[in-house]
């Protein structure tokens, strides 16, 4: 019996530079019958972008899902927001906007 722990591999996502489509290996591509968990580097040569038909050479690596955007060497700069994922940044931005709207609407309660 082996006591090794197998960690899940984070597969990199690739974005089409022509149309912005993001190939996510965890989902695969049902239209082209590409199985889920197929890395971008193992796609068939005949595979094309399902949106615009671009070849695989038109795609750029954008890293695994859920990671902070930007260059890793810049994560330590700023006020700590460089390490936040895009989803957390959206919650902070739209949460602050919603709070601002609530404060604005609360002015109507003043006489």
MOJO-V355931 format. One record per pair of residues at least 4 apart in sequence whose ideal C-beta (glycine too) atoms are under 7 Angstrom apart, sorted by the first residue. I is the first residue (numbers start at 1). GAP is how many residues later the second one is. If there is no record, write none. Layout:
i=I gap=GAP
i=I gap=GAP
This chain:
i=10 gap=54
i=11 gap=14
i=11 gap=15
i=11 gap=28
i=11 gap=53
i=12 gap=28
i=12 gap=49
i=12 gap=51
i=12 gap=52
i=13 gap=9
i=13 gap=10
i=13 gap=11
i=13 gap=49
i=13 gap=50
i=13 gap=51
i=13 gap=52
i=14 gap=9
i=14 gap=26
i=14 gap=45
i=14 gap=46
i=14 gap=47
i=14 gap=48
i=15 gap=5
i=15 gap=7
i=15 gap=44
i=15 gap=45
i=15 gap=47
i=16 gap=4
i=16 gap=5
i=16 gap=33
i=16 gap=35
i=16 gap=36
i=16 gap=38
i=16 gap=42
i=16 gap=43
i=17 gap=41
i=17 gap=42
i=17 gap=43
i=18 gap=31
i=18 gap=34
i=18 gap=36
i=18 gap=40
i=19 gap=30
i=19 gap=32
i=19 gap=33
i=21 gap=28
i=21 gap=29
i=21 gap=30
i=23 gap=6
i=23 gap=17
i=23 gap=36
i=24 gap=41
i=25 gap=12
i=25 gap=13
i=25 gap=14
i=25 gap=15
i=26 gap=10
i=26 gap=11
i=27 gap=9
i=28 gap=6
i=28 gap=7
i=28 gap=8
i=28 gap=10
i=29 gap=5
i=29 gap=21
i=31 gap=19
i=32 gap=15
i=32 gap=18
i=34 gap=4
i=34 gap=9
i=34 gap=13
i=38 gap=4
i=38 gap=5
i=40 gap=19
i=43 gap=4
i=43 gap=13
i=47 gap=9
i=48 gap=5
i=48 gap=6
i=48 gap=7
i=49 gap=4
i=49 gap=5
i=54 gap=4
i=63 gap=4
i=66 gap=19
i=67 gap=18
i=68 gap=7
i=68 gap=14
i=68 gap=15
i=68 gap=16
i=68 gap=17
i=69 gap=17
i=70 gap=4
i=70 gap=12
i=74 gap=8
i=75 gap=7
i=75 gap=8
i=77 gap=5
i=78 gap=4
i=81 gap=8
i=84 gap=4
i=84 gap=5
i=86 gap=4
i=87 gap=4
i=88 gap=4
i=89 gap=4
i=90 gap=4
i=91 gap=4
i=92 gap=4
i=93 gap=4
i=94 gap=4
i=95 gap=4
i=96 gap=4
i=97 gap=4
i=98 gap=4
i=99 gap=4
i=100 gap=4
i=101 gap=4
i=102 gap=4
